[in-house]
């Protein structure tokens, strides 16, 4: 009997241990430290920019009226197309907040950025977007009246506001880049119509607007934190069996991804492996992009990506934004610098002065190509010049480019039209 009892106890122990092993909680990797989201002191300028954007957003929401059928409508801040009536309404809503936002943008060294992960961007950005759009309308209105003296400062203001947003994450930087690029694209076709004095003024306001622009690395570092926070939020939802809420955050298109994660809820080790791969890839890939931006010629090969379907299904929601972000940043900075240089070079021609033999008389910051970390390519004769960037491949193709000035080398849009 004692012997049988010992067997019985052993059997119970084995069963108990098996049960414990089956229900052992998987230790998931922590991608965001609890204290990592409050790293900067809010500056007065940054607070004023947020205040100006928030005021516009609140007034826009307060002015919403139901349609003819009594159904609720969306605030004007959500519009993508504006006709004269909507522009008039928008300008009324913006009011004095435009002046406040521009005054703040002129003083901002860095935007106080807080990663949001899967949470929608801060609402004040909707107001800033409307303010930025109104600056583009100011340029359009001035150009339609051939009032170049009015278009020039508006171009500088849109550029300055855009650069103030560049020290945020991908959303803020994309919004800022849209202001900068639209302002430039409005002005470039009329460069040939400007006087030598006006060209000099335009170059000067662009230089001033670019003086406090952040390094490209700042945006990438911020977006890395944002991606890792989003990954942490998704991993928490998986770990706590709250994937229905995750689909609400990611949108209807994420159904296949959510279904795949739900199929792994009983095998959290596999789920952990997928999240670990994404987190490690975000860290490695963003690290490579930071090296690329610091020293383009010495970054080495980009990390290889696992093409496993189950991993890529989730990766696109958390790790892909940086791959689109960096080329966009490089192109925006590149074209802005080319814009400034073009203003001064065209001024020389307009005033009948000799073109410089090289770009050495300009500051290093103005002439450095973001794609190569080396000066832009420049060739001049007595009455003409060619100025261009080597572009994403970093290869000098002699200024050969397409109708958009993008391939193979990069030039200013329609700079010589």
N, C-alpha and C positions, 0 to 999 in steps of 0.2 A: 504493500500500500504506500509506504513512503516513496518508493521508487516511482509508482504511478503518479503520485502527487507532484513529484518533481518534474515529471514529463508534462503534466498539466500546467504547471507554473511556467515552464519554458515556452509551451505553446502560446499561452496568454501573452507572454512577453514579446514573442515574435510578432503576433498579431498587432499588439499595441505599437511596437516599433514600426511596423509596416504602415499602420494608420497614421503615425506621426510623420513618416516620410512622405506619404501621399499628400498631406495637407500642409507640409512645410511652406512657409511664405517665401516667395522669391524676393531677393533683395534687388530692387531696381536701382540703376545708376541715377544719381542726382545731377541734373544738368544745370540747375540754377540754385545758387546759394540764396538762402532767405534774405540776406542783407544786401544782395547785389543790385537791387533796384533803386536805391537811393544813394548815388555816389557823388552828385554835384549839388552845390549850393545854388539856389535859384537867383540869378542875377536880376537887377532891376529892369534892364533892357528886355531880357527874355520874358519876365513877368508882364511887362507892358505889351509885348507882342501877343502873348496868350490872352491878355485882357481885351485887346482890340479885336482879335478873332472871335473871342467868346461873345462880345457885345453884338457883333454882326450876326453870328449864328443865332443868338437869342431873339434879336429883332426879326430875323427871317422866319423863325418858328412862330413868333407872335403874330406875324402878318398873314399867316396861312388862312385861306378862306375856302369853304366848300365849293365844289363846282356847281353847275346849273342843276344837277340832279341831287344835290345835297351830299354828295360823297366827299370825303376828306381828300385834300390834295397835298402834294409834297412841298417843302420849303424851296424857295428859289435857289438856295445854296446847292441843291441836288441837280439842278439843270446842267446840261452839257451844251445846249444850243440856246442862244439868246438873240431875239429879234429886238428892234428898237424899243418896243413897249416894255419888254423884260429888262433891257439895259437901263432904261429910265427908272424902273422900279428898284432894280438892284442898287443903282447909285444912291437912291433915296435911303435905302436900308443901310448902306455902308456909311453914309454921312461923314462925320468927323473921324471915324475910326481908321480911315485910310491914312490920314495925316499921322495919327498915333502909331499905326503899324510901321510906316516908313521911318519915323523918328526912332523907333525901337530897332528896326533892322539896321540902321546906320551905326548903331552902337554895339550890336551883338558880336561877341567874340566866339561864343558857342551857344547853341540852343540847348537848354536843359532838357535832356531826352530821357524818357522813361519807357523801356520796352513794354509792349502790350501783349505780345504773343498772339493768341487767337482772339483777343478782345478787339473790337473796332478801334481805329485811331481816335485820338482825342477830338472832341466836337469842335474845339476852337479852330481846327484846321479847315473846317468847312467854311468858316468866315474868312480865313486867310485866302482860301482859294477864290472866293468871290472878289476880294480886294485885288488879288493878282490879275484876275480876269479884267477888272475895270481898268487896270494900268495898260493892258494890251489894247483895250478899246480906246484909251486916250491916244495911244500911238496911231491907231488906225484913223481916228478922227482927224488928228493933226496932219497925217500924210495925205488924206483925202482933200485937205485944204492947202496942201503944199506948204504947210507951216512947219518947216523943219526945225526951227528954233524951239518949238513946243514939243516936237516929237523926240528930240535929243534927250532932254531931262527925263521924260517919261520912260525912255529906253533904259536909262541909268537906274531909275527907281525900280523897274521890274527886275533888272539884273541884281540889284542889291537885295531886294526881298527874296529873290530866288536863292542867292548864296547864303542868306541867313538861315534858310531851311536845310541847307546841305549838311549841317552837323547833326541831323537827326538820323533816322533809320531809312529804309528803302522807300517807305511811303512819303515821308517828308522830302527826301532828296528828289524823288520823282516829281513831286509837286513843284519844288523849287526849279528843277531842270526845265519843266514845261514853261515857266515864266521866262527864264533866261533864253531858251531856244526860240520861243515865239517872238520875243522882243527883237532878237537878232534877225530872225527871218523876215520880220516886217521892214527892218531898216536896210538890210543888205542890198535889195534891188534899187534903192534910191541913192546909194553912195555916190554914184557918178553925178548926181544932181546937186550934191552939197558943195558949198564953197570951201576953199582951203581953211578958212577960219572955223567953219562948222565941222569939218572933218577933225580938226584939232580938238574942238570942244567935245565931240562924240568920243574920241579916244580918251580924253581926260576923264569924262564921267564914267566910262567903262572901267578905267583903271581904278578910280576911287571906289566904284561899286564892288570891285574884285579884291580890294585891299585886305579885307578881313575874311576872305573865303577860307574855309577849313581845309585841311589836307584831305585827300581822298581816303586815306586810311581811317579817319574818324567815322565816316559813314559806314564803312565795312565792319569796323569793330562794333558799332551800335547795332547793325543788322544781325551780326553773329549772335549777340545777346538776345535779340528779338526772336530769332529762329530757335535758339535753344530754349527760350521760355515757352514758345509755342509747342515745342516737342515735349517739354516737361508737363505742360497742361494736358496734352494728348495722352502721354504715358500715365499720368494720374488717373485719367478717365478710364483707361484700359485696366489699370491695376485695381480700380475700385468698382469695375463693372458698371460704368456710367457712360457707355458709348452712345446712347441715344442723344444725350446732351452734346456730345462731340459732333455728331452729324449736323445738329442745329448750327454749330459754330462754323463748320467747314462748308456747309451748303449741300444742296441736293445732289450735285455731281459727285459727292464723296460716298455715295451709297455702296458702291462696290468695295471701296476701301474699308468702310465700317463693317460690311458683311465679312470681309476677310479677317479683320481683327476679332470680330465676335466668334469666328470659328476657332480662334486661338485662345479663347478665355479659359479653357480647361487645360491649356498647355502654356502656362505663363513663361516658361523658359524660352520657348520659341518666340513669344511676343517680346520678351526682354532682348533677345538676340537682334531682332529687327530694330528696336528702338536704339540699342547700343550702336548698331551699324550706322544708323542715320546720325546720331549724335557725334560719333567719331568722325564721320565724313564731313559734317558741318564744320567741326573744329579743324580738321586737316585742310579742307578746301578753302575755308576763309583764311587760314594761315598762309596758304599758297598765294591767294590773291593779295594779301598784305605784302608779301615779299615782291610780288609782281609790281605793285604800285610803288614800292620803295626803290626797287632796282629792276626795271623791266628786262634788262638783258641777262640778269643773273638769277632769275626765279626758278629755272629748271623746268621739268615737265610737270604738268598738272596731275594731281592724284587721279588714279584710275577709279572709275565708278563701277560698282557691282551692278550688273544689268539684270539681276534676278527680278522677275515681274512683281512678286509679292513685296519686295523692298521698294521698288520704284513707284508702286501704287501709292505708298505713304510718303515717300521722299518728296514728291512733287508739291506736297502741301507744306513742307517744313524746310527743305534744303535747297530749293531751286532758285529762290529770289536773288541770291547773291550772284548767280551766274549771269543774270540779265542786268543786275545793278552795276557791276564794275565797268563793262563796255559803255553803258549809258553815261556814267560819271566821266570816264576818260574822254568820250566824244564831246560832252558838254564843255568841259574845261578846255579841251583842245580848240574847239571852234570859237570859244570866247576869246582865247589868247590870239588866235588868228585874226579875229575881228578887230581887236585893238591894234595889232600890227598893221593890218590892212588900212585902217583909218590914217595912220601916220605916213605910211608909204604913199597912199593916194594923195595925201596932203602935199607931199613933196612934188608929185607930178602936177597937181593942180596949180601950185605956186611957181612952177618952172624951176624947181631946185633939183640938184643932182640926187639920185638915189644912193643910199649907202652901199658900199661894196659888200658889207656883211651885216649880220644882226648884232654884232658885238657892242654897238652903241646903245642898244636897248638893255634893260635889266635882265638878269639871268632868269628870274621868275617868269617874265613875259615871253621869253623865247624857248623855254623848256617844253619839249613835246611829251605830254603825259604817256604816250604809247611807247616811247623809247627811253625816256630819261635823258635825252640828248637834245641839242638845239634843233629847231625846225629847219627844214631844207629851204634854202633861199638862193635864187640866181637872179642877177640884175644886169640889164643892159642900159643904154643911155635913156631910153624912154619906156621901158617895160620891165616887169619882174615876174617871177614865179615863186610862190610861197606855199609850202605844203607840209603835211605830216606824213610820216611813213605808214601810219595806220596800225591796225591790229596785228598784222604780220610782222611789223617792224622792219620791213624791207623797202629800200629806196627804189621806187619804180620810175624815177625821173619826173614825178608829178602827174603821171598817167592816172586818170580818174574817170568815173562815170558821170552821167548827167546830174546826179545828186551830190557829186563831190565826195563819195564814200569809198569807192573801190577803184583801183587798188590803193592809191594814196588818198589822203584827205585834204581837200581844199575848202575854203569858205564857200557857202552856197551862192552860186551865181555871182561870184565876186567880180568877174571880169565882163559881165553883161552890160 
